[in-house]
Amino acid sequence: MIRAAVLGLGDISWVHLDAIAENPGIELVGACDLKEELASKLPEGTPFFTDYHQMVQQVKPDVVHICLPHYLHFPVAKELVEMGVNVFCEKPVALTVVQAEEYAALEAAHPEVKICICLQNRMNETTEELKRIIDSGEYGKVTGVRGFVPWYRNPEYYSAKPWRGTWQYAGGGSMINQSLHTLDLMYYLGGDVRKVHAMVGQLNDYGIEVEGDVVARMEYANGARGLFFATNDNWTNESVQIRVALEKAVFHIEDSTLYRIHPDASREVVVKAPVLEGIKFYYGASHSKMVERFRKALENNTDDYIHVRDAVMVMRLMETIFRSAKEDRLVDVI
């Protein structure tokens, strides 16, 4: 039985708590947040703490789920790892490429501790099948990749948690917070990206620092072209869309379904995946799969999970997009 604790009881923590509760091989042994009133929302009998050092010392978890604001991910993970505790860390892996590389170096320096980064959309059934199709070579090489994230965040989203609107504590806006998973999949599915030309802006009038809207053209190492578009200025949260063109076929992911797009524009269902229930359906439903895979890795001492080193490239892509937008030109990926 794996003993798990959750650190930070913000929005995403409840997805983690549900995944833990659904897994018979994991016991929730503690939760921590500065807001004591959140203790009443936890499963009955869950030990609650406002100091995570005290939590680790008292309940001795095998793994701590880090669900804190972005700026705390790396420094808190560093403390936990140096205490000998395995870490299951929400995205983003860090605020900057430099910090992400420090995190990867920390992982390499502590092989006795496992650190899983929550890029759970890589484990969506639609993604897994599309990755298998691409890697098989059955339909030729990738020629084009498109990622589209049409979401909405109202002013209250930022006023409720002001850190979200700041560079210092969030590290960005729509990219690092809402569309990081999609940008990660564009690299994961399409391969290495060599050059980017991007525009970044803020179409709303919320008075926040970070970006709300991004469009980027990508040049892949294999000659493919990519287009990434993300916004928080839609009127609602719609399904993420990912389209991958191969030499002999086109595939499209939308509404948790992988389609093959035929020349007449008709769609053939290849895989229909489970959907997360509730208003956060657009998050994807693979947290539970990732939690289960990490449980097995801990129990069997395997390497089968998403490592810190796997999460560095998406940080490189984001920083390259910002640099391209600032310089208004095509630039090499850093």
Buried (B, 14 or more C-beta within 10 A) or exposed (E): EBBBBBBBBBEBBBBBBBBBEEBEEBBBBBBBBEEEEBBEEBEEEBBBBEEBEEBBEBBEBBBBBBBBBBBBBBBBBBBBBEEEBBBBBBBBBBBBBEBBBBBBEBBEEBEEBBBBBBBBBBBBBBBBBBBEBBEEEEBEBBBBBBBBBBBBBEEEBBEEBEEBBBEEBBBBBBBBBBBBBBBBBBBBBBBEBEBBBBBBEBEBEBEBBBBBBBBBBBBBEEEBBBBBBBBBBEEEBBBBBBBBBBEEBBBBBBBBBBBBBEEEEEEEEBBEBEBBEEEBBBBBBBBBBBBBBBBBBBEEEEEEBBBBBBBBBBBBBBBBBBBBBEEEEEBEBE
